Amino acid sequence: MVKILYFAGLREQTGCGAEEFVLPADVRDIAGLRAALRARGGAWADALAETKRMRAAVNQDMADANTAVRDGDEVAFFPPVTGG
């Protein structure tokens, strides 16, 4: 199981700020996790669409699509941000 945190627009679209998610056996990285979450359909499919840019972190370290995800990890998804 992984803890997933959703921030900003992702939280608003899904109506979920955090959840515990049972990691499917075939999910090994951020890209796979995102695909598994999209497979739920509805707001999840739209919020996590492949065409949407977003950032991710695993255990509070910035991650990319190939970053490994394991049981017990904390994964955060958030939209890209700009500074000013």
N, CA, C and O atoms as a CHARMM CRD file, in Angstrom:
* protein
*
  336
    1    1 MET  N      0.84300  -1.17600   0.00000 PROA 1      0.00000
    2    1 MET  CA     0.00000   0.00000   0.00000 PROA 1      0.00000
    3    1 MET  C      0.88700   1.23700   0.00000 PROA 1      0.00000
    4    1 MET  O      1.91200   1.28500   0.68000 PROA 1      0.00000
    5    2 VAL  N      0.47300   2.23600  -0.77600 PROA 2      0.00000
    6    2 VAL  CA     1.17000   3.51600  -0.80200 PROA 2      0.00000
    7    2 VAL  C      0.20900   4.60200  -0.35300 PROA 2      0.00000
    8    2 VAL  O     -1.00500   4.47200  -0.51200 PROA 2      0.00000
    9    3 LYS  N      0.74700   5.66000   0.20200 PROA 3      0.00000
   10    3 LYS  CA    -0.05700   6.82900   0.53800 PROA 3      0.00000
   11    3 LYS  C      0.11400   7.81300  -0.60700 PROA 3      0.00000
   12    3 LYS  O      1.23600   8.14900  -0.98800 PROA 3      0.00000
   13    4 ILE  N     -1.00900   8.27300  -1.15400 PROA 4      0.00000
   14    4 ILE  CA    -0.95900   9.21000  -2.27100 PROA 4      0.00000
   15    4 ILE  C     -1.55900  10.53200  -1.82200 PROA 4      0.00000
   16    4 ILE  O     -2.63200  10.57400  -1.22000 PROA 4      0.00000
   17    5 LEU  N     -0.84600  11.61000  -2.12600 PROA 5      0.00000
   18    5 LEU  CA    -1.29600  12.96700  -1.83000 PROA 5      0.00000
   19    5 LEU  C     -1.54600  13.69300  -3.14300 PROA 5      0.00000
   20    5 LEU  O     -0.75300  13.59100  -4.07900 PROA 5      0.00000
   21    6 TYR  N     -2.64700  14.42400  -3.20700 PROA 6      0.00000
   22    6 TYR  CA    -2.99900  15.20500  -4.39500 PROA 6      0.00000
   23    6 TYR  C     -3.05900  16.66400  -3.99100 PROA 6      0.00000
   24    6 TYR  O     -3.64000  17.00600  -2.96100 PROA 6      0.00000
   25    7 PHE  N     -2.46000  17.52300  -4.79800 PROA 7      0.00000
   26    7 PHE  CA    -2.40000  18.93700  -4.47100 PROA 7      0.00000
   27    7 PHE  C     -3.04900  19.79500  -5.54200 PROA 7      0.00000
   28    7 PHE  O     -3.14600  19.40300  -6.70400 PROA 7      0.00000
   29    8 ALA  N     -3.48700  20.96800  -5.12900 PROA 8      0.00000
   30    8 ALA  CA    -4.03000  22.02700  -5.99400 PROA 8      0.00000
   31    8 ALA  C     -5.16400  21.50000  -6.86500 PROA 8      0.00000
   32    8 ALA  O     -6.10200  20.88500  -6.35700 PROA 8      0.00000
   33    9 GLY  N     -5.08500  21.73700  -8.17200 PROA 9      0.00000
   34    9 GLY  CA    -6.15200  21.36100  -9.07900 PROA 9      0.00000
   35    9 GLY  C     -6.45100  19.87600  -9.09100 PROA 9      0.00000
   36    9 GLY  O     -7.59300  19.47900  -9.32300 PROA 9      0.00000
   37   10 LEU  N     -5.44800  19.04800  -8.84700 PROA 10     0.00000
   38   10 LEU  CA    -5.67700  17.60000  -8.81500 PROA 10     0.00000
   39   10 LEU  C     -6.59600  17.22800  -7.65800 PROA 10     0.00000
   40   10 LEU  O     -7.48000  16.38300  -7.80100 PROA 10     0.00000
   41   11 ARG  N     -6.38400  17.85800  -6.53000 PROA 11     0.00000
   42   11 ARG  CA    -7.24600  17.61700  -5.36800 PROA 11     0.00000
   43   11 ARG  C     -8.67200  18.07100  -5.67600 PROA 11     0.00000
   44   11 ARG  O     -9.63800  17.38900  -5.33300 PROA 11     0.00000
   45   12 GLU  N     -8.79000  19.21700  -6.32000 PROA 12     0.00000
   46   12 GLU  CA   -10.11400  19.73400  -6.65900 PROA 12     0.00000
   47   12 GLU  C    -10.83000  18.84200  -7.66700 PROA 12     0.00000
   48   12 GLU  O    -12.02100  18.57100  -7.51500 PROA 12     0.00000
   49   13 GLN  N    -10.11900  18.38300  -8.69500 PROA 13     0.00000
   50   13 GLN  CA   -10.73700  17.54200  -9.72400 PROA 13     0.00000
   51   13 GLN  C    -11.18100  16.18600  -9.19200 PROA 13     0.00000
   52   13 GLN  O    -12.25300  15.69400  -9.54600 PROA 13     0.00000
   53   14 THR  N    -10.35800  15.58900  -8.34700 PROA 14     0.00000
   54   14 THR  CA   -10.67200  14.24400  -7.86400 PROA 14     0.00000
   55   14 THR  C    -11.52800  14.26100  -6.60100 PROA 14     0.00000
   56   14 THR  O    -12.15700  13.26000  -6.25600 PROA 14     0.00000
   57   15 GLY  N    -11.54900  15.40700  -5.91200 PROA 15     0.00000
   58   15 GLY  CA   -12.27000  15.48300  -4.65100 PROA 15     0.00000
   59   15 GLY  C    -11.57300  14.72800  -3.54500 PROA 15     0.00000
   60   15 GLY  O    -12.18900  14.36000  -2.54500 PROA 15     0.00000
   61   16 CYS  N    -10.28800  14.49900  -3.72700 PROA 16     0.00000
   62   16 CYS  CA    -9.51400  13.68400  -2.77900 PROA 16     0.00000
   63   16 CYS  C     -8.17000  14.35700  -2.51700 PROA 16     0.00000
   64   16 CYS  O     -7.42600  14.64300  -3.45500 PROA 16     0.00000
   65   17 GLY  N     -7.85700  14.60900  -1.25200 PROA 17     0.00000
   66   17 GLY  CA    -6.57000  15.19300  -0.90300 PROA 17     0.00000
   67   17 GLY  C     -5.51300  14.15600  -0.59900 PROA 17     0.00000
   68   17 GLY  O     -4.32200  14.39200  -0.80700 PROA 17     0.00000
   69   18 ALA  N     -5.95100  12.99200  -0.09900 PROA 18     0.00000
   70   18 ALA  CA    -5.01400  11.91800   0.24400 PROA 18     0.00000
   71   18 ALA  C     -5.77100  10.60300   0.28400 PROA 18     0.00000
   72   18 ALA  O     -6.96900  10.56500   0.56800 PROA 18     0.00000
   73   19 GLU  N     -5.05800   9.53400  -0.00300 PROA 19     0.00000
   74   19 GLU  CA    -5.65300   8.20300   0.06600 PROA 19     0.00000
   75   19 GLU  C     -4.57500   7.14400   0.24000 PROA 19     0.00000
   76   19 GLU  O     -3.40200   7.36300  -0.06100 PROA 19     0.00000
   77   20 GLU  N     -5.00400   6.00700   0.72700 PROA 20     0.00000
   78   20 GLU  CA    -4.16500   4.81100   0.77900 PROA 20     0.00000
   79   20 GLU  C     -4.56400   3.98100  -0.42700 PROA 20     0.00000
   80   20 GLU  O     -5.75400   3.77400  -0.66600 PROA 20     0.00000
   81   21 PHE  N     -3.59600   3.50400  -1.19000 PROA 21     0.00000
   82   21 PHE  CA    -3.87100   2.78600  -2.43000 PROA 21     0.00000
   83   21 PHE  C     -3.08200   1.48300  -2.44000 PROA 21     0.00000
   84   21 PHE  O     -1.86300   1.48200  -2.26500 PROA 21     0.00000
   85   22 VAL  N     -3.78400   0.38100  -2.64600 PROA 22     0.00000
   86   22 VAL  CA    -3.11300  -0.92300  -2.74200 PROA 22     0.00000
   87   22 VAL  C     -2.39400  -0.96900  -4.08100 PROA 22     0.00000
   88   22 VAL  O     -3.01400  -0.86200  -5.13900 PROA 22     0.00000
   89   23 LEU  N     -1.10100  -1.12700  -4.02100 PROA 23     0.00000
   90   23 LEU  CA    -0.26300  -1.10600  -5.21300 PROA 23     0.00000
   91   23 LEU  C     -0.42900  -2.41300  -5.98700 PROA 23     0.00000
   92   23 LEU  O     -0.07700  -3.47300  -5.47200 PROA 23     0.00000
   93   24 PRO  N     -0.95800  -2.36200  -7.21600 PROA 24     0.00000
   94   24 PRO  CA    -1.06600  -3.58600  -8.01000 PROA 24     0.00000
   95   24 PRO  C      0.31400  -4.20600  -8.24300 PROA 24     0.00000
   96   24 PRO  O      1.31400  -3.49200  -8.31200 PROA 24     0.00000
   97   25 ALA  N      0.36500  -5.50200  -8.36100 PROA 25     0.00000
   98   25 ALA  CA     1.63800  -6.21800  -8.50300 PROA 25     0.00000
   99   25 ALA  C      2.45300  -5.76300  -9.70600 PROA 25     0.00000
  100   25 ALA  O      3.68200  -5.81200  -9.67600 PROA 25     0.00000
  101   26 ASP  N      1.77800  -5.31900 -10.76500 PROA 26     0.00000
  102   26 ASP  CA     2.49900  -4.92800 -11.98000 PROA 26     0.00000
  103   26 ASP  C      2.93100  -3.45900 -11.98700 PROA 26     0.00000
  104   26 ASP  O      3.55400  -3.01200 -12.95000 PROA 26     0.00000
  105   27 VAL  N      2.61800  -2.71400 -10.94900 PROA 27     0.00000
  106   27 VAL  CA     3.00400  -1.30100 -10.88100 PROA 27     0.00000
  107   27 VAL  C      4.34600  -1.19000 -10.18100 PROA 27     0.00000
  108   27 VAL  O      4.50700  -1.59100  -9.02800 PROA 27     0.00000
  109   28 ARG  N      5.31000  -0.63200 -10.91600 PROA 28     0.00000
  110   28 ARG  CA     6.66300  -0.52800 -10.38600 PROA 28     0.00000
  111   28 ARG  C      7.22000   0.89200 -10.34300 PROA 28     0.00000
  112   28 ARG  O      8.25000   1.14400  -9.71700 PROA 28     0.00000
  113   29 ASP  N      6.52500   1.82600 -11.02200 PROA 29     0.00000
  114   29 ASP  CA     7.05300   3.18300 -11.10700 PROA 29     0.00000
  115   29 ASP  C      5.91000   4.19400 -11.15800 PROA 29     0.00000
  116   29 ASP  O      4.73500   3.82800 -11.17500 PROA 29     0.00000
  117   30 ILE  N      6.28100   5.46700 -11.18200 PROA 30     0.00000
  118   30 ILE  CA     5.28400   6.54400 -11.20300 PROA 30     0.00000
  119   30 ILE  C      4.36800   6.41900 -12.41300 PROA 30     0.00000
  120   30 ILE  O      3.15500   6.58600 -12.28500 PROA 30     0.00000
  121   31 ALA  N      4.92400   6.13000 -13.58100 PROA 31     0.00000
  122   31 ALA  CA     4.10100   6.00800 -14.78600 PROA 31     0.00000
  123   31 ALA  C      3.05700   4.90600 -14.61000 PROA 31     0.00000
  124   31 ALA  O      1.89900   5.09000 -14.98600 PROA 31     0.00000
  125   32 GLY  N      3.44700   3.77900 -14.05200 PROA 32     0.00000
  126   32 GLY  CA     2.51600   2.67700 -13.83000 PROA 32     0.00000
  127   32 GLY  C      1.45400   3.02000 -12.80100 PROA 32     0.00000
  128   32 GLY  O      0.29300   2.64000 -12.94900 PROA 32     0.00000
  129   33 LEU  N      1.84900   3.73700 -11.76000 PROA 33     0.00000
  130   33 LEU  CA     0.88700   4.14600 -10.74000 PROA 33     0.00000
  131   33 LEU  C     -0.13000   5.11200 -11.33300 PROA 33     0.00000
  132   33 LEU  O     -1.33200   4.99000 -11.09800 PROA 33     0.00000
  133   34 ARG  N      0.35600   6.04700 -12.08200 PROA 34     0.00000
  134   34 ARG  CA    -0.54500   7.01900 -12.71500 PROA 34     0.00000
  135   34 ARG  C     -1.53300   6.30500 -13.64200 PROA 34     0.00000
  136   34 ARG  O     -2.71400   6.65400 -13.67400 PROA 34     0.00000
  137   35 ALA  N     -1.05800   5.31300 -14.39300 PROA 35     0.00000
  138   35 ALA  CA    -1.93700   4.55100 -15.28800 PROA 35     0.00000
  139   35 ALA  C     -2.98000   3.77000 -14.48700 PROA 35     0.00000
  140   35 ALA  O     -4.14400   3.71000 -14.88400 PROA 35     0.00000
  141   36 ALA  N     -2.57700   3.17900 -13.37700 PROA 36     0.00000
  142   36 ALA  CA    -3.51000   2.41800 -12.54000 PROA 36     0.00000
  143   36 ALA  C     -4.57900   3.33400 -11.95600 PROA 36     0.00000
  144   36 ALA  O     -5.74400   2.94600 -11.86300 PROA 36     0.00000
  145   37 LEU  N     -4.20000   4.52900 -11.56800 PROA 37     0.00000
  146   37 LEU  CA    -5.16500   5.48300 -11.03400 PROA 37     0.00000
  147   37 LEU  C     -6.10900   5.97800 -12.13000 PROA 37     0.00000
  148   37 LEU  O     -7.30400   6.14800 -11.89100 PROA 37     0.00000
  149   38 ARG  N     -5.57500   6.21000 -13.33000 PROA 38     0.00000
  150   38 ARG  CA    -6.40700   6.62900 -14.46400 PROA 38     0.00000
  151   38 ARG  C     -7.45000   5.57600 -14.81000 PROA 38     0.00000
  152   38 ARG  O     -8.56000   5.90600 -15.22500 PROA 38     0.00000
  153   39 ALA  N     -7.09100   4.31500 -14.63900 PROA 39     0.00000
  154   39 ALA  CA    -7.98200   3.21200 -14.99300 PROA 39     0.00000
  155   39 ALA  C     -9.27800   3.22900 -14.18100 PROA 39     0.00000
  156   39 ALA  O    -10.23900   2.55200 -14.54600 PROA 39     0.00000
  157   40 ARG  N     -9.31700   3.98400 -13.09900 PROA 40     0.00000
  158   40 ARG  CA   -10.55000   4.12800 -12.32900 PROA 40     0.00000
  159   40 ARG  C    -11.63800   4.80800 -13.14800 PROA 40     0.00000
  160   40 ARG  O    -12.82700   4.62700 -12.88700 PROA 40     0.00000
  161   41 GLY  N    -11.22800   5.58600 -14.13200 PROA 41     0.00000
  162   41 GLY  CA   -12.17900   6.30400 -14.97300 PROA 41     0.00000
  163   41 GLY  C    -12.63400   7.59400 -14.33700 PROA 41     0.00000
  164   41 GLY  O    -12.08700   8.02200 -13.32000 PROA 41     0.00000
  165   42 GLY  N    -13.63500   8.21400 -14.93300 PROA 42     0.00000
  166   42 GLY  CA   -14.22000   9.44000 -14.40600 PROA 42     0.00000
  167   42 GLY  C    -13.20900  10.54800 -14.18800 PROA 42     0.00000
  168   42 GLY  O    -12.34100  10.79400 -15.02600 PROA 42     0.00000
  169   43 ALA  N    -13.33400  11.21100 -13.05300 PROA 43     0.00000
  170   43 ALA  CA   -12.46000  12.33600 -12.71800 PROA 43     0.00000
  171   43 ALA  C    -10.99500  11.91800 -12.67700 PROA 43     0.00000
  172   43 ALA  O    -10.11200  12.71800 -12.98600 PROA 43     0.00000
  173   44 TRP  N    -10.73200  10.67100 -12.29700 PROA 44     0.00000
  174   44 TRP  CA    -9.34600  10.18600 -12.21700 PROA 44     0.00000
  175   44 TRP  C     -8.71300  10.13900 -13.60600 PROA 44     0.00000
  176   44 TRP  O     -7.56300  10.54100 -13.78300 PROA 44     0.00000
  177   45 ALA  N     -9.46800   9.64700 -14.58700 PROA 45     0.00000
  178   45 ALA  CA    -8.94600   9.55200 -15.94900 PROA 45     0.00000
  179   45 ALA  C     -8.61400  10.93300 -16.48900 PROA 45     0.00000
  180   45 ALA  O     -7.59600  11.11300 -17.15600 PROA 45     0.00000
  181   46 ASP  N     -9.46300  11.89900 -16.20600 PROA 46     0.00000
  182   46 ASP  CA    -9.24100  13.25400 -16.68200 PROA 46     0.00000
  183   46 ASP  C     -8.10400  13.94100 -15.93000 PROA 46     0.00000
  184   46 ASP  O     -7.21800  14.52800 -16.55100 PROA 46     0.00000
  185   47 ALA  N     -8.12200  13.87300 -14.61100 PROA 47     0.00000
  186   47 ALA  CA    -7.11900  14.57300 -13.80000 PROA 47     0.00000
  187   47 ALA  C     -5.70900  14.05900 -14.04100 PROA 47     0.00000
  188   47 ALA  O     -4.75100  14.83100 -13.99700 PROA 47     0.00000
  189   48 LEU  N     -5.57200  12.75200 -14.29800 PROA 48     0.00000
  190   48 LEU  CA    -4.25100  12.14500 -14.45100 PROA 48     0.00000
  191   48 LEU  C     -3.94400  11.74600 -15.88800 PROA 48     0.00000
  192   48 LEU  O     -3.07200  10.91200 -16.13200 PROA 48     0.00000
  193   49 ALA  N     -4.66000  12.34400 -16.83900 PROA 49     0.00000
  194   49 ALA  CA    -4.47100  12.02700 -18.25800 PROA 49     0.00000
  195   49 ALA  C     -3.00400  12.15600 -18.65800 PROA 49     0.00000
  196   49 ALA  O     -2.27800  13.01600 -18.16000 PROA 49     0.00000
  197   50 GLU  N     -2.59100  11.28500 -19.56200 PROA 50     0.00000
  198   50 GLU  CA    -1.19900  11.30700 -20.02500 PROA 50     0.00000
  199   50 GLU  C     -0.81600  12.63900 -20.63800 PROA 50     0.00000
  200   50 GLU  O      0.34800  13.03700 -20.58200 PROA 50     0.00000
  201   51 THR  N     -1.77700  13.32900 -21.21900 PROA 51     0.00000
  202   51 THR  CA    -1.48700  14.59500 -21.88000 PROA 51     0.00000
  203   51 THR  C     -1.29400  15.74500 -20.89800 PROA 51     0.00000
  204   51 THR  O     -0.80800  16.81100 -21.27600 PROA 51     0.00000
  205   52 LYS  N     -1.67000  15.53500 -19.64500 PROA 52     0.00000
  206   52 LYS  CA    -1.53200  16.60100 -18.64700 PROA 52     0.00000
  207   52 LYS  C     -0.16600  16.55200 -17.99300 PROA 52     0.00000
  208   52 LYS  O      0.30400  15.50000 -17.55800 PROA 52     0.00000
  209   53 ARG  N      0.45300  17.71200 -17.93700 PROA 53     0.00000
  210   53 ARG  CA     1.74300  17.80900 -17.25900 PROA 53     0.00000
  211   53 ARG  C      1.51800  17.85500 -15.76800 PROA 53     0.00000
  212   53 ARG  O      0.62800  18.55200 -15.28000 PROA 53     0.00000
  213   54 MET  N      2.31900  17.11900 -15.06100 PROA 54     0.00000
  214   54 MET  CA     2.26200  17.19300 -13.60500 PROA 54     0.00000
  215   54 MET  C      3.59200  16.74300 -13.03700 PROA 54     0.00000
  216   54 MET  O      4.38800  16.07300 -13.69500 PROA 54     0.00000
  217   55 ARG  N      3.79900  17.12400 -11.82300 PROA 55     0.00000
  218   55 ARG  CA     5.01500  16.75100 -11.09900 PROA 55     0.00000
  219   55 ARG  C      4.65900  15.66000 -10.11400 PROA 55     0.00000
  220   55 ARG  O      3.49800  15.48300  -9.74500 PROA 55     0.00000
  221   56 ALA  N      5.68000  14.93100  -9.69400 PROA 56     0.00000
  222   56 ALA  CA     5.47600  13.87900  -8.69900 PROA 56     0.00000
  223   56 ALA  C      6.66500  13.87600  -7.75300 PROA 56     0.00000
  224   56 ALA  O      7.76000  14.32200  -8.09600 PROA 56     0.00000
  225   57 ALA  N      6.42400  13.36500  -6.56600 PROA 57     0.00000
  226   57 ALA  CA     7.48100  13.17500  -5.57800 PROA 57     0.00000
  227   57 ALA  C      7.23800  11.83100  -4.90600 PROA 57     0.00000
  228   57 ALA  O      6.09700  11.43600  -4.66500 PROA 57     0.00000
  229   58 VAL  N      8.32400  11.14100  -4.61000 PROA 58     0.00000
  230   58 VAL  CA     8.25900   9.88500  -3.86300 PROA 58     0.00000
  231   58 VAL  C      9.04900  10.09500  -2.58700 PROA 58     0.00000
  232   58 VAL  O     10.24200  10.39800  -2.62000 PROA 58     0.00000
  233   59 ASN  N      8.37600   9.93300  -1.47300 PROA 59     0.00000
  234   59 ASN  CA     9.00000  10.14900  -0.16100 PROA 59     0.00000
  235   59 ASN  C      9.67200  11.52400  -0.08500 PROA 59     0.00000
  236   59 ASN  O     10.77200  11.67200   0.44800 PROA 59     0.00000
  237   60 GLN  N      8.97700  12.51900  -0.63400 PROA 60     0.00000
  238   60 GLN  CA     9.36600  13.92500  -0.61000 PROA 60     0.00000
  239   60 GLN  C     10.57800  14.25400  -1.45600 PROA 60     0.00000
  240   60 GLN  O     11.16600  15.32400  -1.30100 PROA 60     0.00000
  241   61 ASP  N     10.96500  13.34900  -2.35500 PROA 61     0.00000
  242   61 ASP  CA    12.02000  13.61600  -3.33000 PROA 61     0.00000
  243   61 ASP  C     11.38000  13.71300  -4.70300 PROA 61     0.00000
  244   61 ASP  O     10.57000  12.86100  -5.06700 PROA 61     0.00000
  245   62 MET  N     11.73000  14.74100  -5.47500 PROA 62     0.00000
  246   62 MET  CA    11.17000  14.89600  -6.81200 PROA 62     0.00000
  247   62 MET  C     11.41700  13.61500  -7.61400 PROA 62     0.00000
  248   62 MET  O     12.46600  12.98000  -7.50200 PROA 62     0.00000
  249   63 ALA  N     10.42100  13.26000  -8.42000 PROA 63     0.00000
  250   63 ALA  CA    10.47100  12.00300  -9.15300 PROA 63     0.00000
  251   63 ALA  C     10.07100  12.23300 -10.60700 PROA 63     0.00000
  252   63 ALA  O      9.42400  13.22700 -10.93600 PROA 63     0.00000
  253   64 ASP  N     10.46500  11.30100 -11.46900 PROA 64     0.00000
  254   64 ASP  CA     9.98800  11.33000 -12.84600 PROA 64     0.00000
  255   64 ASP  C      9.20200  10.04800 -13.10700 PROA 64     0.00000
  256   64 ASP  O      9.01000   9.24200 -12.19700 PROA 64     0.00000
  257   65 ALA  N      8.75600   9.85800 -14.32500 PROA 65     0.00000
  258   65 ALA  CA     7.88900   8.72400 -14.66300 PROA 65     0.00000
  259   65 ALA  C      8.53200   7.37400 -14.36500 PROA 65     0.00000
  260   65 ALA  O      7.82900   6.39700 -14.10400 PROA 65     0.00000
  261   66 ASN  N      9.85600   7.31300 -14.40300 PROA 66     0.00000
  262   66 ASN  CA    10.56600   6.04800 -14.20300 PROA 66     0.00000
  263   66 ASN  C     10.99200   5.79400 -12.76300 PROA 66     0.00000
  264   66 ASN  O     11.60300   4.76500 -12.47500 PROA 66     0.00000
  265   67 THR  N     10.68400   6.70500 -11.86500 PROA 67     0.00000
  266   67 THR  CA    11.06400   6.53200 -10.46400 PROA 67     0.00000
  267   67 THR  C     10.28400   5.37700  -9.85100 PROA 67     0.00000
  268   67 THR  O      9.06400   5.29100  -9.99100 PROA 67     0.00000
  269   68 ALA  N     10.99900   4.49500  -9.17400 PROA 68     0.00000
  270   68 ALA  CA    10.38300   3.31300  -8.56700 PROA 68     0.00000
  271   68 ALA  C      9.40600   3.69100  -7.46500 PROA 68     0.00000
  272   68 ALA  O      9.61200   4.66000  -6.73300 PROA 68     0.00000
  273   69 VAL  N      8.33600   2.90300  -7.36200 PROA 69     0.00000
  274   69 VAL  CA     7.34400   3.05100  -6.30200 PROA 69     0.00000
  275   69 VAL  C      7.18800   1.69000  -5.63200 PROA 69     0.00000
  276   69 VAL  O      6.99600   0.67500  -6.30200 PROA 69     0.00000
  277   70 ARG  N      7.27200   1.68300  -4.30100 PROA 70     0.00000
  278   70 ARG  CA     7.17600   0.42900  -3.55100 PROA 70     0.00000
  279   70 ARG  C      6.17400   0.57600  -2.41500 PROA 70     0.00000
  280   70 ARG  O      5.84800   1.68600  -1.99500 PROA 70     0.00000
  281   71 ASP  N      5.69200  -0.56300  -1.92600 PROA 71     0.00000
  282   71 ASP  CA     4.81000  -0.54200  -0.75800 PROA 71     0.00000
  283   71 ASP  C      5.44600   0.28400   0.34700 PROA 71     0.00000
  284   71 ASP  O      6.64800   0.18900   0.59300 PROA 71     0.00000
  285   72 GLY  N      4.63300   1.09200   1.00900 PROA 72     0.00000
  286   72 GLY  CA     5.09700   1.92000   2.10800 PROA 72     0.00000
  287   72 GLY  C      5.53300   3.31100   1.69000 PROA 72     0.00000
  288   72 GLY  O      5.75000   4.16800   2.54600 PROA 72     0.00000
  289   73 ASP  N      5.66600   3.55700   0.38900 PROA 73     0.00000
  290   73 ASP  CA     6.07500   4.88000  -0.08300 PROA 73     0.00000
  291   73 ASP  C      4.94200   5.88900   0.04600 PROA 73     0.00000
  292   73 ASP  O      3.76300   5.53800   0.08900 PROA 73     0.00000
  293   74 GLU  N      5.34400   7.15700   0.10500 PROA 74     0.00000
  294   74 GLU  CA     4.40800   8.26400   0.01300 PROA 74     0.00000
  295   74 GLU  C      4.64300   8.92200  -1.34400 PROA 74     0.00000
  296   74 GLU  O      5.76300   9.31900  -1.66600 PROA 74     0.00000
  297   75 VAL  N      3.58200   9.03200  -2.13200 PROA 75     0.00000
  298   75 VAL  CA     3.67700   9.61100  -3.46800 PROA 75     0.00000
  299   75 VAL  C      2.79300  10.85100  -3.51300 PROA 75     0.00000
  300   75 VAL  O      1.63800  10.81500  -3.08900 PROA 75     0.00000
  301   76 ALA  N      3.33900  11.93900  -4.02600 PROA 76     0.00000
  302   76 ALA  CA     2.56500  13.17600  -4.17100 PROA 76     0.00000
  303   76 ALA  C      2.49100  13.54500  -5.64300 PROA 76     0.00000
  304   76 ALA  O      3.48200  13.46100  -6.36900 PROA 76     0.00000
  305   77 PHE  N      1.30700  13.95300  -6.07200 PROA 77     0.00000
  306   77 PHE  CA     1.09600  14.46000  -7.42100 PROA 77     0.00000
  307   77 PHE  C      0.65900  15.90400  -7.31700 PROA 77     0.00000
  308   77 PHE  O     -0.19000  16.24300  -6.49400 PROA 77     0.00000
  309   78 PHE  N      1.23900  16.76200  -8.15300 PROA 78     0.00000
  310   78 PHE  CA     0.85300  18.17400  -8.14400 PROA 78     0.00000
  311   78 PHE  C      1.14600  18.77900  -9.49900 PROA 78     0.00000
  312   78 PHE  O      2.04300  18.32700 -10.21000 PROA 78     0.00000
  313   79 PRO  N      0.37900  19.81500  -9.85900 PROA 79     0.00000
  314   79 PRO  CA     0.61100  20.46500 -11.14200 PROA 79     0.00000
  315   79 PRO  C      1.91800  21.24100 -11.12100 PROA 79     0.00000
  316   79 PRO  O      2.41100  21.61800 -10.05800 PROA 79     0.00000
  317   80 PRO  N      2.47700  21.47800 -12.31200 PROA 80     0.00000
  318   80 PRO  CA     3.69200  22.30200 -12.35800 PROA 80     0.00000
  319   80 PRO  C      3.39100  23.67900 -11.78100 PROA 80     0.00000
  320   80 PRO  O      2.28200  24.19400 -11.92900 PROA 80     0.00000
  321   81 VAL  N      4.35900  24.25600 -11.13900 PROA 81     0.00000
  322   81 VAL  CA     4.17300  25.58200 -10.56100 PROA 81     0.00000
  323   81 VAL  C      5.18800  26.53100 -11.15000 PROA 81     0.00000
  324   81 VAL  O      6.25600  26.12100 -11.60300 PROA 81     0.00000
  325   82 THR  N      4.84200  27.80500 -11.13900 PROA 82     0.00000
  326   82 THR  CA     5.77900  28.82400 -11.58500 PROA 82     0.00000
  327   82 THR  C      6.06700  29.74500 -10.41700 PROA 82     0.00000
  328   82 THR  O      5.23300  29.95200  -9.53500 PROA 82     0.00000
  329   83 GLY  N      7.23100  30.27100 -10.43700 PROA 83     0.00000
  330   83 GLY  CA     7.61700  31.19100  -9.37100 PROA 83     0.00000
  331   83 GLY  C      7.50700  32.62500  -9.83900 PROA 83     0.00000
  332   83 GLY  O      7.26300  32.90600 -11.01200 PROA 83     0.00000
  333   84 GLY  N      7.69000  33.50000  -8.91400 PROA 84     0.00000
  334   84 GLY  CA     7.60300  34.89600  -9.32500 PROA 84     0.00000
  335   84 GLY  C      8.23000  35.78100  -8.29500 PROA 84     0.00000
  336   84 GLY  O      8.25600  37.00100  -8.46200 PROA 84     0.00000
